[in-house]
Amino acid sequence: MLPQTEDKRSTEGQTPTDVTVGKRSRKPWLVLAIALVVVAAVLFWGIWSRVRAARTVRAETAQAAITSVSVISPKQSAPAQEIILPGNVQPFSSSPIYARTNGYLRKWYVDIGARVKQGELLAVIDAPEVDQQVAQSISNLNTAKANLALAEITKNRYQGLLKSKAVSQQDVDNAVGTYNANLSIVEADQANVKQLQALQSFEKIYAPFDGVVTARNTDIGDLVNSGSAGGVKTDLFHMAQPGTLRVYVNVPEEYSQGIKDGMTADITLAEFPGRKFPGKLVRTADAINMTTRTLLIEIDVENPTGTLLTGSYAEVHLAVPTQGSVFVIPVNTLLFRTEGLRVGVVKDGKVVLTTVTPGHDFGNTIEIVAGLKADDQLIVNPPDSIVSGQEVQIVQATLPGDSK
């Protein structure tokens, strides 16, 4: 109650006009103060907004200055890599059949596609000159044998007369010499008869092995030339042995160290879609061809029913062992620099340009045989201006096993 009494006292003696004037005198100052506060608040808000906006711009500018990259981890290569190479299918044995004597073809017994056994008669050549030479040589041999028999009788008789001193030693020596000379003539004639009989036996053409006749290049009445007189030899037949086939493959040099005897292979042919024929690597040339830079290998394929035809073109699937530290990466991670082939690896948010050693090129991917580790993060499509130590941020990462 005391404050009210004081208020009342303070207003005692003042007229209503004075009280009104006092209130009016304080009102402008109050408005001015409020206005100053509002202006100050507006100024503070404007300055603070600008500072905040500047900070945001600086942060965004710094963030934008950092290169954004996508990364991928290298993929470990498989223990064995399948390579597909062209192969030439050839018979296990193949031989042209030539004549060994001159004459005319009297008859042939087999044609193309015929399956024959070793020693089977293929054709007969009519060689009358050889037959006459054989008959003449036999006659000469018989004459020589008769002369030898007479010389033997004379020799024995003279040796008996020498004991009684009926003949001289000179006559005995002449008889012995005549016998020895006739003996040599007989041996020579016998050799000549055997030679001509051997030529006569060549009038019959026999199969050298079990196989298939793949070509017949002659017919009845054709002149057969053995080539003994310098002419062109007559190729009568061609034979092949298709029970086991040899598939020859030229392996590029970079795969040569993984090729070993005993490896298995699958053979595919266009005429047998979806079918594979097993084969076994039996031998290699053990030398790189200097012209083609390839290693020639032979793969044997069993063909007991003759399903595969000799001379065919085949694709050979080989599983070649790979090195344990080989990785496969996309080609769009590579950087071609004057210093060599490199990749960009992200470590602790910064780029490290790493030198790598390439292996086999598969087109979209490539093997790396040295320079990478399994946990490396490789930059995909790195810009040409990227340098070591550059700060980057990862926006997308693809790890091994992620679905594409």
KEDRENSE-374701 format. One record per atom (N, C-alpha, C, O): residue in three letters; x, y, z. Coordinates in steps of 0.2 Angstrom, whole numbers, plus 5000, padded with zeros to 4 digits. Example, Ala and Ser with C-alpha at 12.3 -4.5 7.8 and 13.67 -1.06 7.14 Angstrom:
ALA506649725039ALA506249785039ALA506649845039ALA507149835042SER506449895035SER506849955036SER506450005039SER506750065040
//
This chain:
MET500449945000MET500050005000MET500450065000MET500250114998LEU501050065002LEU501550115003LEU501750144996LEU501650204995PRO501850104991PRO502050134985PRO501450174982PRO501550224978GLN500850154983GLN500250184980GLN500250254983GLN500150304980THR500350264990THR500350324993THR500850374990THR500750434990GLU501550344989GLU502050384986GLU501850404979GLU501950464977ASP501550364975ASP501350384969ASP500850434969ASP500850484965LYS500350434973LYS499850484974LYS500150544976LYS499950604974ARG500650544981ARG501050604983ARG501350634977ARG501450694977SER501750594973SER502150624968SER501650654963SER501950704959THR501050634962THR500650664957THR500250724960THR499850764957GLU500350734967GLU499950784970GLU500250854968GLU500850864968GLY499850894967GLY500150964965GLY500250974958GLY500351034956GLN500150914954GLN500250924946GLN499550924943GLN499050894945THR499550964938THR498850974935THR498850914929THR499350884928PRO498250904927PRO498150854922PRO498550864916PRO498850824912THR498650924914THR499050944908THR499750934909THR500050904904ASP500050934915ASP500750924916ASP500850844915ASP501350824912VAL500450804918VAL500450734917VAL500450714910VAL500850674908THR500050744906THR500050724899THR500650744895THR500850704891VAL500950804897VAL501550824893VAL502150784895VAL502550764891GLY502150754901GLY502650704903GLY502650644899GLY503150614897LYS502050614898LYS502050554895LYS502150564887LYS502550524884ARG502050624885ARG502150634878ARG502950644877ARG503150624871SER503250674882SER503950684881SER504350614881SER504950614878ARG504150564884ARG504450504884ARG504350454878ARG504750414877LYS503850464875LYS503650424869LYS504050424864LYS504250374861PRO504350484861PRO504850484855PRO505450444857PRO505750414853TRP505650454863TRP506350414865TRP506150334865TRP506650304863LEU505650324867LEU505450244867LEU505450224860LEU505650164858VAL505150254855VAL505050244848VAL505750234845VAL505850194841LEU506150284847LEU506850284844LEU507250224846LEU507550194842ALA507150214852ALA507550154855ALA507350084851ALA507750044849ILE506650084851ILE506450024847ILE506650024840ILE506849964838ALA506650074837ALA506850074830ALA507650064829ALA507850024825LEU508050084834LEU508750074834LEU508849994835LEU509249964832VAL508449964839VAL508549894841VAL508349854834VAL508649804833VAL507749874831VAL507549844825VAL508149844820VAL508249794816VAL508349904819VAL508849914814VAL509549874815VAL509849844811ALA509649874822ALA510249834823ALA510149764822ALA510549724820ALA509549744824ALA509349664822ALA509449654815ALA509649604813VAL509149694811VAL509149684804VAL509849684801VAL510049644797LEU510249734804LEU510949734801LEU511349674803LEU511749644800PHE511249654810PHE511549594812PHE511349524808PHE511749484806TRP510649524807TRP510449464803TRP510749464796TRP510949414793GLY510749524793GLY511049534786GLY511749514786GLY511949474781ILE512149534790ILE512849524791ILE512949444792ILE513349414789TRP512549424797TRP512649354799TRP512449304793TRP512749254792SER511949324789SER511749284783SER512249284778SER512449234775ARG512549344777ARG513149344772ARG513749304774ARG514049274770VAL513849314780VAL514449274783VAL514349194782VAL514749154779ARG513749174784ARG513549104783ARG513549084776ARG513749034774ALA513249124771ALA513249114764ALA513949104761ALA514149064757ALA514449154764ALA515149144761ALA515449084763ALA515849054760ARG515349064770ARG515549004772ARG515348944768ARG515748894766THR514748944767THR514448884763THR514748884756THR514848834753VAL514748944753VAL515048944746VAL515748924746VAL515948884742ARG516148944751ARG516848924752ARG516848844753ARG517348814750ALA516448814757ALA516448744758ALA516248704752ALA516548654750GLU515748734748GLU515548704742GLU516048704737GLU516148664733THR516348764736THR516948774731THR517448724733THR517748694728ALA517648714739ALA518248674741ALA518048604739ALA518448554737GLN517348584741GLN517148514739GLN517148504732GLN517248444730ALA516948554728ALA516848544721ALA517548544718ALA517648514712ALA518048574721ALA518748564718ALA519048494719ALA519548484716ILE518748454723ILE519048384724ILE518748344719ILE518048344718THR519148304715THR518848264709THR518548204712THR518748174716SER517948194709SER517548134711SER517748074706SER517748084700VAL517848024709VAL518047964705VAL517647904707VAL517347894713SER517547854702SER517247794704SER517847744704SER518347744700VAL517847694708VAL518347644709VAL518147574709VAL517547564709ILE518647534707ILE518447464707ILE519047424709ILE519647444708SER518947364712SER519447324715SER519647274709SER519247244706PRO520347254709PRO520547204704PRO520247134705PRO520147124711LYS520147104700LYS519847034701LYS520446984700LYS520746984695GLN520446934705GLN520946884705GLN520746834699GLN520246814698SER521246824695SER521146774689SER521046704691SER521246684697ALA520746664687ALA520546594689ALA521246554689ALA521746574685PRO521246504692PRO521846454692PRO522046434685PRO522646424684ALA521546424681ALA521746404674ALA521246444670ALA520646454671GLN521546464664GLN521246504660GLN521146474653GLN521546434650GLU520546474651GLU520346434645GLU520546474639GLU520346534638ILE520946454634ILE521046484628ILE520746444622ILE520746384622ILE520546474617ILE520246444611ILE520646454605ILE520746514603LEU520946404602LEU521446414596LEU521146374590LEU520846324591PRO521346394584PRO521146354579PRO521646294578PRO522246294580GLY521346234576GLY521746174575GLY521646144568GLY521046154565ASN522046104566ASN522046074559ASN522045994561ASN522445974564VAL521445964559VAL521345894560VAL521745854554VAL521545864549GLN522145814556GLN522545764552GLN522545694554GLN522445684560PRO522545654549PRO522545574551PRO523145564555PRO523645594554PHE523145504559PHE523745484562PHE524245464557PHE524845474559SER524145434552SER524545414547SER524245434540SER523645414539SER524645454536SER524445474529SER524945464524SER525545484525SER524845434518SER525345424514SER525045414506SER524545394505PRO525445444502PRO525345434495PRO525545364492PRO526145344495ILE525245334488ILE525445274486ILE525745284478ILE525345294474TYR526445264478TYR526745274471TYR526845204468TYR526945154472ALA527045204462ALA527245144458ALA527945144459ALA528345194458ARG528245084459ARG528945064459ARG529245034453ARG529845024452THR528745034448THR528945004441THR528545034436THR528045064437ASN528845034430ASN528445074424ASN528045024421ASN528144964421GLY527445044418GLY527045004414GLY526345034414GLY526345104414TYR525844994413TYR525145024412TYR524744994417TYR524844934419LEU524245034420LEU523845004425LEU523344954422LEU522944964417ARG523344894424ARG522944834422ARG522244844425ARG521744834422LYS522244854432LYS521644844435LYS521744884442LYS522244874445TRP521244914445TRP521144944452TRP520544904455TRP520044894452TYR520644894462TYR520144864466TYR519844904471TYR519344884474VAL520044964472VAL519745004478VAL519645074475VAL520045094470ASP519145104478ASP519045174476ASP519045224482ASP519145194488ILE518945284481ILE518945334487ILE518345314492ILE517845284490GLY518545314498GLY518145294504GLY518145224506GLY517845204511ALA518545184502ALA518645114504ALA519045104510ALA519545134510ARG518845064514ARG519245044520ARG519544984519ARG519244934517VAL520244984519VAL520644924518VAL521044904523VAL521144944528LYS521344844523LYS521744814528LYS522444824526LYS522544824520GLN522944814530GLN523644814528GLN523744754524GLN523644694526GLY524144764518GLY524244704514GLY523744694509GLY523844644505GLU523144724509GLU522644714504GLU522844744497GLU523144794496LEU522644704492LEU522844724485LEU522444784483LEU521844784483LEU522844834480LEU522444894478LEU522444894470LEU521944914468ALA522944874467ALA522944884460ALA523544834457ALA523944814460VAL523444824450VAL523944784447VAL524244824441VAL523844854437ILE524844824440ILE525144864434ILE525444804429ILE525744754431ASP525344824423ASP525544774418ASP526244804415ASP526244854412ALA526744764416ALA527444794415ALA527744734411ALA528244694413PRO527644724404PRO527944674400PRO528644674400PRO529044624399GLU528944734400GLU529644744399GLU530044714405GLU530544674404VAL529744724411VAL530044694417VAL529944614417VAL530444584419ASP529344594414ASP529244524414ASP529744484409ASP530044434411GLN529944524404GLN530444494399GLN531144494402GLN531544454401GLN531244544406GLN531944554409GLN532044494414GLN532544474415VAL531444484418VAL531544434423VAL531644364419VAL532044324421ALA531244354414ALA531344284410ALA532044284407ALA532444224408GLN532344334405GLN533044334402GLN533544324407GLN534044284406SER533444354413SER533944354419SER533944274421SER534444254423ILE533344244421ILE533344174424ILE533644134419ILE534044084421SER533644144412SER533944104407SER534744114408SER535044064408ASN534944174409ASN535644194410ASN535844154416ASN536444124416LEU535444154421LEU535644114427LEU535744044426LEU536244014429ASN535244014422ASN535343944421ASN535943924417ASN536243874418THR536143974412THR536743964408THR537343964413THR537843924412ALA537344014417ALA537944024422ALA537943964426ALA538543934428LYS537443934428LYS537443874433LYS537743814429LYS538143774432ALA537543804422ALA537843754418ALA538543754417ALA538943704418ASN538743814416ASN539443834415ASN539843814422ASN540443794422LEU539543834427LEU539843824434LEU539943744435LEU540443724438ALA539343714433ALA539443634434ALA539943604430ALA540343564433LEU540043624424LEU540543604420LEU541243614422LEU541743574422ALA541343684425ALA541943704428ALA542143664434ALA542743654435GLU541643644438GLU541743614444GLU541943544442GLU542443514445ILE541643504437ILE541943444435ILE542643444433ILE543043404434THR542743494428THR543443504426THR543943514431THR544443484431LYS543743554436LYS544243564442LYS544343504446LYS544943484448ASN543843464447ASN543943404451ASN544343354447ASN544743314450ARG544243344441ARG544543304437ARG545343324437ARG545743274437TYR545443384436TYR546143404435TYR546543394442TYR547143374442GLN546143404447GLN546443394454GLN546643324455GLN547143304458GLY546243274452GLY546343204453GLY546943184449GLY547343144451LEU546943214443LEU547543194438LEU548243224441LEU548743194439LEU548143274445LEU548743304447LEU549143254452LEU549743254452LYS548743214455LYS549043164460LYS549543114456LYS550043094459SER549343094450SER549743054446SER550143084441SER550543054437LYS550243154442LYS550643194438LYS550543184431LYS550943194426ALA549843174429ALA549643174422ALA549543244419ALA549543254413VAL549443294424VAL549343364421VAL549843404425VAL550043384431SER549943464423SER550343504426SER549943544431SER549343554431GLN550343574436GLN550043624441GLN549643684438GLN549143704440GLN549943704432GLN549643764429GLN548943744426GLN548543784426ASP548843684423ASP548243664421ASP547743654427ASP547143674426VAL547943634432VAL547443634438VAL547243704440VAL546743714442ASP547743744441ASP547643814443ASP547143854438ASP546643884440ASN547243834431ASN546743864426ASN546043834427ASN545543874427ALA545943774429ALA545343744430ALA544943774436ALA544443794436VAL545443784442VAL545143814448VAL544943884447VAL544343904449GLY545343924443GLY545143994441GLY544543994437GLY544044044438THR544443954432THR543843954428THR543243934433THR542643964432TYR543243884437TYR542743874442TYR542543934446TYR541943944447ASN543043964449ASN542844024453ASN542544084449ASN542044114452ALA542744094443ALA542444144439ALA541744124437ALA541344174438ASN541644064436ASN540944044434ASN540444054441ASN539844064440LEU540744034446LEU540344044453LEU540144114454LEU539644134456SER540644164452SER540444234453SER539944254448SER539544294450ILE539944224442ILE539444244437ILE538744214439ILE538244254439VAL538744154442VAL538144134445VAL537844174450VAL537244194450GLU538244194455GLU538044244461GLU537744304458GLU537244334460ALA538144334453ALA537944404450ALA537244394446ALA536744434447ASP537144334443ASP536544324439ASP535944314444ASP535344334443GLN536144274450GLN535644274455GLN535344334458GLN534744344459ALA535844384459ALA535644444462ALA535244484457ALA534744524459ASN535444484450ASN535044514445ASN534344484445ASN533844524444VAL534244424445VAL533644394445VAL533144414451VAL532544434450LYS533444424457LYS533144444463LYS532944514462LYS532344534464GLN533344554459GLN533144624458GLN532644634453GLN532144674455LEU532644594448LEU532044604443LEU531444574446LEU530844594444GLN531544524450GLN530944494453GLN530544544458GLN529944544459ALA531044574461ALA530744634466ALA530344684462ALA529844704464LEU530644704456LEU530344754452LEU529644724449LEU529144754449GLN529644664448GLN529044624445GLN528544624451GLN527944624450SER528744614457SER528244614463SER527944684464SER527344684466PHE528244734462PHE527944804462PHE527444814457PHE527044864457GLU527344764453GLU526744774448GLU526044764452GLU525544784450LYS526144734458LYS525544734463LYS525644784468LYS526144784472ILE525044824469ILE525144884474ILE524644864480ILE524144844479TYR525044864486TYR524644834492TYR524644894497TYR524944944497ALA524144894501ALA524044944506ALA524544934512ALA524644884514PRO524844994513PRO525444994518PRO525144994525PRO525544974530PHE524545004527PHE524245004533PHE523445004533PHE523245014528ASP523144984539ASP522444994539ASP522245064538ASP522445104542GLY521745074534GLY521545144533GLY521045154528GLY520645104526VAL520945214526VAL520445234521VAL520745264515VAL521245304515VAL520545244509VAL520745274503VAL520445344502VAL519845344501THR520845394502THR520545464501THR520645484494THR520345544493ALA521045454490ALA521045484483ALA521245424478ALA521645384480ARG521045424472ARG521245384467ARG521445424461ARG520945454458ASN522045424459ASN522245474454ASN522445434447ASN522745464443THR522245374446THR522345334440THR521745294438THR521245294442ASP521845274432ASP521245224429ASP521545174425ASP522145174423ILE521145124423ILE521445074419ILE521745094412ILE521345134409GLY522345074410GLY522645094404GLY523045154405GLY523445174400ASP523045184411ASP523545244412ASP524245224412ASP524445174415LEU524645264409LEU525445254409LEU525645264416LEU525545324419VAL526045214419VAL526245224426VAL527045234426VAL527345194423ASN527245284429ASN527945304429ASN528245304436ASN527945334440SER528745264437SER529045254444SER529545314445SER529745314451GLY529645354440GLY530145404441GLY530845384441GLY531345424442SER531045324440SER531745294439SER532045324433SER532645324434ALA531745344428ALA532045364422ALA532045444422ALA532245474417GLY531845474428GLY531945544428GLY531245584427GLY531245644427GLY530745544425GLY530045574424GLY529745584431GLY529945574436VAL529045614430VAL528645634436VAL528345564438VAL528045524435LYS528445554445LYS528145494448LYS527345494448LYS527045544449THR527145434447THR526345434446THR526145414453THR526245364457ASP525645464456ASP525345454462ASP524745414461ASP524245444459LEU524745354463LEU524145314461LEU523545324466LEU522945334464PHE523645314473PHE523145324478PHE523445364484PHE524045384484HIS522945394488HIS523145424494HIS522745384500HIS522145364499MET523145364505MET522845334511MET522845374517MET523445404518ALA522445364521ALA522445394528ALA522145344533ALA521745304532GLN522445354539GLN522245314545GLN521845354550GLN522245394554PRO521245354550PRO520845404554PRO520645374561PRO520245414564GLY520845314563GLY520645294569GLY520845334575GLY520445344580THR521445364574THR521645414579THR521845474575THR522245474570LEU521645534577LEU521745594573LEU522245634577LEU522245634583ARG522645674573ARG523145714576ARG522845784575ARG522745804569VAL522845824580VAL522545894579VAL523145944581VAL523445944586TYR523445974576TYR524046024577TYR523746094578TYR523346124575VAL524046124583VAL523846184586VAL524446234586VAL524946204589ASN524446294584ASN524946344586ASN524846384591ASN524346424591VAL525146374597VAL524946414603VAL525446474604VAL526046474603PRO525146534605PRO525546594605PRO526046584611PRO525946554616GLU526646624610GLU527146614614GLU527046634621GLU527346604626GLU526546684623GLU526446704629GLU526046644634GLU526146644640TYR525746594630TYR525446544634TYR525946474634TYR525746424637SER526546484631SER526946424630SER527146394636SER527246334637GLN527246434641GLN527546404648GLN527046364651GLN527246324656GLY526346374650GLY525846334653GLY525646274650GLY525246234652ILE526046254644ILE525846194640ILE526246144642ILE526946144642LYS525946084644LYS526346024646LYS526045964643LYS525445964642ASP526445914642ASP526245854639ASP525745814644ASP525845824650GLY525245784642GLY524745754646GLY524145794647GLY523645774650MET524145864646MET523545904647MET522945884642MET523045854637THR522345894645THR521745874641THR521545934637THR521645994639ALA521145924632ALA520845974628ALA520245954625ALA520045894625ASP519746004624ASP519145984621ASP519146014613ASP519346074612ILE518945974609ILE518945994602ILE518146004600ILE517745964601THR518046054597THR517346074594THR517446084587THR517946114584LEU516946064583LEU516846084576LEU516146114574LEU515646094578ALA516146154569ALA515546184567ALA515046134565ALA514446154566GLU515246084562GLU514746034560GLU514445994566GLU513945954565PHE514646004572PHE514445964578PHE514246014583PHE514646014588PRO513746054582PRO513646114587PRO513446084594PRO513046034595GLY513746114599GLY513646084606GLY513946024608GLY513846004614ARG514345994604ARG514645934605ARG515445944606ARG515745984602LYS515745914611LYS516445914612LYS516745844612LYS516445794614PHE517345844609PHE517745784608PHE518345784612PHE518745834611PRO518445744617PRO519045744621PRO519645724618PRO519745684613GLY520245764619GLY520845744616GLY521445754622GLY521245774627LYS522045734620LYS522545734625LYS523145764621LYS523345744616LEU523545804625LEU524145834622LEU524745784623LEU524845764628VAL524945764617VAL525445714617VAL526145734616VAL526645704619ARG526245794613ARG526945814612ARG526945884609ARG526445914607THR527445924610THR527545984608THR528245994604THR528645944605ALA528346044600ALA528946054596ALA529546074601ALA530046074599ASP529346094607ASP529946124611ASP530346174608ASP530946184610ALA530046214604ALA530346274601ALA529846324598ALA529346304596ILE530046384599ILE529546434596ILE529746454589ILE530346464587ASN529246454585ASN529346464578ASN529546544577ASN529146584580MET530046554574MET530346624574MET529946664569MET529946724570THR529546634565THR529146674560THR528446694563THR528246754563THR528146644566THR527446654569THR527446664577THR526946684579ARG528046654580ARG528146664587ARG527546624591ARG527246644595THR527546554588THR527046514591THR527446444593THR527946434590LEU527046404597LEU527346334599LEU526846284596LEU526246284597LEU527146244592LEU526746194588LEU526646134593LEU527146104596ILE525946114594ILE525846064599ILE525346014595ILE525046024590GLU525345944597GLU524945894594GLU524545864599GLU524745844605ILE523845864598ILE523345834602ILE523045774598ILE522845784593ASP523045714602ASP522745654599ASP522045654601ASP521845654607VAL521645634596VAL520945624597VAL520745554595VAL520845544589GLU520445514599GLU520145444597GLU519545454592GLU519045494594ASN519545424587ASN519045424582ASN518845354579ASN518945344573PRO518645304583PRO518545244581PRO518045234576PRO518045184572THR517545274576THR516945264572THR517045304565THR516545304561GLY517545344565GLY517645384559GLY517145444559GLY517045474554THR516945474565THR516445524565THR516845594562THR516545624559LEU517445604565LEU517745664563LEU518145644556LEU518445594555LEU518145694552LEU518445684545LEU519145724545LEU519245774548THR519645694542THR520245724542THR520245784537THR519845784533GLY520645824539GLY520745894535GLY520245944538GLY520145994535SER519845924543SER519345974546SER519646034549SER520246024552TYR519346084550TYR519546144554TYR519146134561TYR518546124561ALA519546144566ALA519246134573ALA519446194578ALA519946224576GLU519146194583GLU519246244588GLU519546204594GLU519146154596VAL520046224597VAL520346184602VAL520346224609VAL520546284609HIS520046194614HIS519946224620HIS520446204625HIS520446144627LEU520946244627LEU521446224632LEU521346264638LEU521246324638ALA521446224644ALA521446264651ALA522146264653ALA522446224655VAL522446334652VAL523146344653VAL523246374660VAL522846424662PRO523646344665PRO523746364671PRO523946444671PRO524346454667THR523746484676THR523946554677THR524346564683THR524346514687GLN524746614683GLN525046634689GLN524646654695GLN524046684694GLY524746634701GLY524346654707GLY524246724708GLY523746744711SER524746774706SER524646844708SER524446884702SER524546944701VAL524046844697VAL523846884691VAL523146914693VAL522746874695PHE523046974691PHE522347004692PHE522047024685PHE522447034680VAL521447034685VAL521047054679VAL520747114680VAL520347124685ILE520847174676ILE520547234677ILE520247264670ILE520447234665PRO519747304671PRO519547334665PRO520047384661PRO520447414665VAL520047384655VAL520547424651VAL520347494652VAL520847534651ASN519747514655ASN519647594656ASN519947614662ASN519847674664THR520347574666THR520747594672THR521447614670THR521747634674LEU521647604664LEU522347614662LEU522547684660LEU522047714657LEU523147704662LEU523347764660LEU524047754656LEU524447724658PHE524047784650PHE524547774645PHE525047834646PHE524847884643ARG525547824649ARG526047884651ARG526647874647ARG526847814645THR527047924646THR527747914643THR528147874648THR528647834646GLU528047874654GLU528447834659GLU528247754659GLU528647714661GLY527647744655GLY527447674655GLY526747664657GLY526347714658LEU526447604657LEU525747594658LEU525647594666LEU526047574670ARG525147634668ARG525047644675ARG524247644676ARG523847644672VAL524047644683VAL523447644685VAL523347694691VAL523847694694GLY522847724692GLY522747764698GLY522447724704GLY521847704703VAL522747724709VAL522547684715VAL522347744721VAL522847784722VAL521747734724VAL521547784729VAL521847754736VAL521647694738LYS522247794739LYS522447774746LYS522347834750LYS522647884749ASP521947824756ASP521847884761ASP521647944757ASP521848004759GLY521147934752GLY520847994749GLY521348024744GLY521148074741LYS521948004743LYS522348034738LYS522547984732LYS522547924734VAL522748004727VAL522947964721VAL523647944721VAL524147984723VAL523747884720VAL524447854719VAL524447824712VAL524147774711LEU524847844708LEU524947824701LEU525447764701LEU526047774703THR525247704700THR525647644701THR525747614694THR525347604690THR526447594693THR526647554687THR526447484687THR526547454692VAL526147464682VAL525847394681VAL526147354675VAL526347394670THR526247294675THR526447254670THR525947214667THR525647174670PRO525747224660PRO525147194657PRO525347124655PRO525947104654GLY524847084655GLY524847014653GLY524447004646GLY524547034642HIS523946954647HIS523546944641HIS523046994640HIS522747014645ASP522947014634ASP522347064632ASP521747034630ASP521746994625PHE521247044634PHE520547004632PHE520047054629PHE519447034628GLY520247114627GLY519847164624GLY519547214629GLY519847264629ASN519047194632ASN518747244637ASN519147234644ASN519147284648THR519447184645THR519847174651THR520547154649THR520747134643ILE521047164654ILE521747144653ILE522047114659ILE521847134665GLU522447064658GLU522847044664GLU523447084666GLU523747114662ILE523447084673ILE524047124676ILE524447074680ILE524247044685VAL525047064678VAL525447014681VAL525947044687VAL526247004690ALA525947104687ALA526347134692ALA526147204693ALA525947244689GLY526247234700GLY526047304702GLY525447314705GLY525347364708LEU525047264706LEU524347274710LEU524347224716LEU524647174716LYS523847244721LYS523647204726LYS522947194726LYS522547234723ALA522747144730ALA522047124730ALA521547184732ALA520947184730ASP521847214737ASP521347274741ASP521447334738ASP521247384740ASP521847344732ASP521847414729ASP521247434726ASP520847394724GLN521147504726GLN520547534723GLN520747574717GLN521047624718LEU520547544711LEU520747574705LEU520247624702LEU519647614703ILE520447684700ILE520047734697ILE519847714690ILE520247694686VAL519147714689VAL518847694683VAL518847764679VAL518647814681ASN519047754672ASN519047814668ASN519447874671ASN519147934672PRO520047864673PRO520447924676PRO520547974671PRO520647964665PRO520448044673PRO520648094669PRO521348094667PRO521748074671ASP521548124661ASP522248124659ASP522648174663ASP523248164664SER522348224667SER522648264671SER522848244678SER523148284682ILE522548184679ILE522648164686ILE523448154688ILE523748124684VAL523648164694VAL524348164696VAL524348124703VAL523848124706SER524948104705SER525048074711SER524948124717SER525148184716GLY524648104722GLY524548154728GLY523848194727GLY523748224732GLN523548194722GLN522948234721GLN522348204725GLN522248144725GLU522048244729GLU521448224733GLU520848214729GLU520648254724VAL520548154730VAL519948134727VAL519448114732VAL519548094737GLN518848104729GLN518248074733GLN517948024729GLN517848034723ILE517847964733ILE517547914730ILE516747914730ILE516447924735VAL516447914724VAL515747924723VAL515347854722VAL514747844723GLN515747804719GLN515447744718GLN516047694718GLN516547704715ALA515947634722ALA516447584722ALA516147514720ALA515547504722THR516547474716THR516247414714THR516747364716THR517347364715LEU516547314720LEU517047264723LEU516947194720LEU516447184717PRO517447154720PRO517347084717PRO516747054720PRO516647044726GLY516347024715GLY515746984717GLY515147024717GLY514547004717ASP515247094716ASP514647134715ASP514247124708ASP514647114703SER513647124708SER513247104702SER513247174698SER513247224700LYS513347154691LYS513347214687LYS512647234684LYS512647284680
//
